[in-house]
Amino acid sequence: MLPSLKLLANETLGLPWSILGLVGGLLLMLLGGHWLVNGAVALARRMGIGALVIGMTVVAFGTSAPELALNVIAAIDGKTSLAFGNVVGSNIANIGLVLGLSALAAPLMISSRIIRLELPWLILVTLIFLLLAWLPPGVEDEAGYNRIDGIILLLGSLFICFQWLRRSKADTSDSLATESISDSTPVENEYLKPVFYSMVILLTGMALLLVGGKAAEEGAVAIAEHLGVADLVIGLTIVALATTLPEIFTCVIATRRGHADLAVGTVVGSNLFNIVLVMGVTSIVHPVAIPGNGWWSLAALLFFTMLLLPLARSSKTLGRVEGITLLVLYLGFLVGSIWLELGTAQN
């Protein structure tokens, strides 16, 4: 443990300090993610990178940065169940919670050509993600993601970015990309700042993410130990919900401003990054075995991801009824995960 976090293990003050470490770490990650996006957008604009690339990579990566920071720290410490639960739980929360809340804020009109193209990619990547977990050799003769799987996922992230880059050259007038730029770029036109200033903001954001990731990981693990709850459940619930806050803020605000495409695009892009980049890097740092009841979580991930396709193709609108449905399904997933864990603990 970090010296400043050793009080997390104290039996008297352990739980309060654990909660403080988790909340404080998450706040640092939120601030760090915000600064990282600002600095990255500024640099991208200075380098003349296309609007689509900034919108579908930098913005989506920025909202996935808390997951990446926490997972790298957790992987270094060998807390792979927490890392697994964070990725899978965050992706499920993005669909069930983020889109559900966004649809309640205002109807989501799904009409962007980019969404129609990226959604099949998300389904395909999710299927490959499940397949890699099932295929041997796994992790120490158990199902999971070894370093080779991590490299495959990481190469997948490069391929996806290449496709976005190629598509941005073919169509620079996409509405989703334009909305992403307008919502991710500060009002004071941050991208006009000097390169040095942008680099300072970007590196400071990364540092805050790492420090916050360590504090949040220590706090989450300590809470799990105090409550006797498995790391997987903490990752699927508390940590996943907390690291999904950037997506919630981004999507709800974008929806209220009439940028429904940005909301759905952020969810799709973030989920892609969580699988190929976050889990890819995590598996390279430390192989991730599928924890107990992990297949239930993967099945739920596939269900929520596949559910997006008929919702998007039906009336091309996610209204309040669909929003409530997604929220109820997400609540059912949380209850089911906790119930399964309690049953496993009793056995």
N, C-alpha and C positions, 0 to 999 in steps of 0.2 A: 504493500500500500504506500501511497504518498504520505510523508510525515504529517502533513496537515489534515489527513483524512483518517488517521489511526483511531480517532475517537469514534468512528463509525462502528467499531467492533466492541465498544464499551457496553456492558449489559445494562447500565443505568441510563446513560444518555445516548445509547446506540441508536434507537429508533428515531428520535428527534433529529440527531445529527445526520442520520442516513437520509431522512426526508429533505433536510436542508442541502445536503450534498447533491441529491438528485435534482431538486428544483433549481439550485444555483447553477449546476452544470448545464441544465437545459436552457436557462436564460442566457448563459454565455454562448451556447451553441446557436441560439436564435440570433443573437447579436452578431456572432461570427459569420453565420450564413448570410445575413443581410449585407455585411461589409464585403464578404467574398463575392456576392453577386454584383454589387456596385463596382468593385475593382475589376472584375472579370469583364463586365459589359463595357466599361471604359476602355480597357485594353483592346477588346475585340473591335470596338468602333475605331480606335486609333489605327488598328492593323487592317482595317477595311474588310472585315469578315462580313459576309452577307447577313441580312436580317433573319432569314430562316434559321441559320446556324445559331445565332445568338438566342433566338426565342426558344428553340426546341432543344438546345444543349445547355447553354449557360443558365437559363432560368430553371430548367428542370434539374440540372445538376445542383444549383444553389439550394433548392428545396430538399434534395437528397443528401446534402452535405452533412447534416446532423447524424443521419444513419451511418454514413461512411466513417465519420470521426468516432462515433461510439463503437462501431463494429471493429475498427482497427485496434482500438484500445482493448476491447473485450477479447479479441483474438490473441493479442500479445499476452494477455493474462490467462489464456486458455479457457475463457468463459464462452465456449462455442455455442452452447444452448441458448444463451442470452443473445448472441449475435444472430443465430438462426431465427429465433422468435422475433427479433427486431425487424429483419428484412421481410419475412412472411407476414407478420402482423401489420407492418407499415403499409404493405401493398393492399392488404385486405381493408385496412382503415381508409386508405386513399379512395377506394371504390365505395365501400359501404358508408363511411362516415363523412368524408370530404364531399363526394358528389351528392350524398343525401342531404347534407346541410346546405350545399350550394343550390340544389333544386328547391329546397324550402325557401331560400332567400329570393329566388326568382327562377322562372322556367329556363331550362338550359336548352337552347336551340343548337342541335348538333348538325351543322350543315357544311363545315369546312372540309375541303378536299384532303387536307393534311390528316384530319382525324380519321377519315375513311381509309386512308392508306396506312396510318400508324397503328390503328386498332388491330388489324390482322397480324401485324408484326408482334404486337404485345402478346396475342394469343399463342403464336408460334414460339416465341421466346419462352413463355411460361411452360408450354409443353416440353420444350427441350430441357428446361430447368428441372422438371419432374423426372424426365428420362435420365438425366445425368445422375440424379440421386439414386436411381434404381439400378443403373448399370454397374457391373463390377469394374475395378476391384474395391471401390468404396474406400472406407477409412477403417483400417485395422479389421478387415473382414466384416465390417458393418456397412449398411447403406449410408451414403453421405457424399460430400464433395471434397475430393482430394486436390492436391496442387495442380494436377493435370486438368481437372474440371475447372479449377479457378482460371487457368490460362485460357481454356476454351471460352469461358464466359467473358474474360477480359478482351480477347480477340473479337468476340461478338460485339462488345461496346465500340470498338474501333470500326467495325463493319457498319454498324448502325450510324455512327457519326459520319462515315464516308457517304452513306446513302443520303443523309440529310444535307451534306455539303453539295453533292451532285444535284439533288433536287432544288436546292436554293439557287443554283446557277441556271436551272431550267425555268424556274418561276420565282422571281424576286418580288412579286406583288401579292403574295399570299396574305390573306387577312389575319390568320392566326399569328404569323410572324410579326406583322405590324403591331398587333395588339400586345404581343409579348414585349416588344421594344418599348411601347408607350407605358406599360405598367411596370416594367422592371427598371427603367431609367429614371432617376430622380428628377424632380421638377426643375432643379437648378442646372440641368444638362451636365451631369457628372462626367459624361464621356468627353467633354471639352477640357477637362483637367489635364495637367501634364502627366506624362508616362510615369515619372517617379512617384507622383502622388497616388496614381492608380495602383502601382506596385505595393506601396506602403499599406494602402487600404486592403488589398488582396491578401498580403502576407499577414497582416494583423488579424484579418478574419480567419485565416487558417490556424493561427496560433490560438485564438479564442475557441475555435472548434476542438482543437486537440485537448486543451485544458478542460473545457466544458465536457468533452467526451469522457475524459478520465474521471472527473468528479461524478458525472451522471452514472457511469458504469459502476463505480464503487458504491454509490448510494443505492442503486437498484439491487445490486448483489446483496448488500447489507440488509436491505428491507426484506428480500427474499429469505435470508437466513433467520432474521428475527421472527418473521411470520410463518416460517416453515413451508414456504411456497417454492416450487421449482423455478429455476432460472428461465425455463421455457415459457412458463405462464407470465412471469414478470416481463419478459421480452415481448410476448404477444399482446399484453395489455398496457401496463404502465409506461414502459419504455416506448413501445410502438405508438401509443397515443401521443406521448410527449414529443417524439421526433417527427410526428405528422403535423404538428402545429404550424410550421411554415406553409405547408400545402393548404391547411384550413384557412389561414389568414389570406393567402394569395387568391385562392379560388372563390371564397365568399365575397371578398372585396371586388374581384374581377367580375363576378356575376352581378353584383349590385350596380356596377358601372356599365353593364350591358355587354361585357366581353365574355359571353358564354363559351366561345371556342377556346379562349385562353384557359378557362377553368378545366375543361375536359382535357385540353392539350397538356396542361401541367400534370394532371393525374397520369395520363398515358406515358408522358416522358419520364416522370419521376419513377413510375413502376418499372419501366425499362431499365433505367439507371440502377435502381435498387437490385435488380436481378443480375444484370451483366457486369456492372461496375462494382457495386458494394459487395455483393456476395463473391464476385470474382476475386477482388482484392483480399477479402476476408479469408477465402479458402487458400490463397497463396501464402498469407501470413501464418495461418494455422488451419489444417484440415478440419472440416466441420462434419461430424457424424450426425445423422438424423436422431434427435433426442426422442425420448418416450412420448407417445402421442403426436409425434411430429408429422406422421402421415395424415392424420386428421387435419392438421393445419394446411398441408400441401393440397389436400383434396378441397378444402374450403377456398384456398387461393385460386385453384382452377375453376371452381364454381363461380366465384365472384367475377373473375376475368371473362369467362365465357358468357356470363349474364350481360355484360356490356354490349355484346354484338346484337342480340335481339332488341335491346332497349334503344340502341342507336339506329337500327334499321326500321323500327316500327313507325313511329310518327316523327322521328328525328327530333324529338323533344323529351326532355326529362322534366316532368312537371312535379307538383307537390305530392301527387299520389305515388309516383315512382320514387320520389325522395323519401317519403315515409317508409315505403317498402324496403329500400336499401338500408335505412336506419334500423328497421325491425330485424332484418336479416343479420345485420352486423351485431346487434345486441344478442341475437340468438347464437352467433358464433362465439361471442365472449362468454356467455353462460355455458355453452357446450364445452368450451376449453377448460373453464374452471371446474365444471362437473366431472369431466374426464380425469383431470389431475387429482381431484379429491378421491375419486374412485381408485386411481392407481396408488395413491398414498395409503389408503386403507388396506389395500391388498399387500 
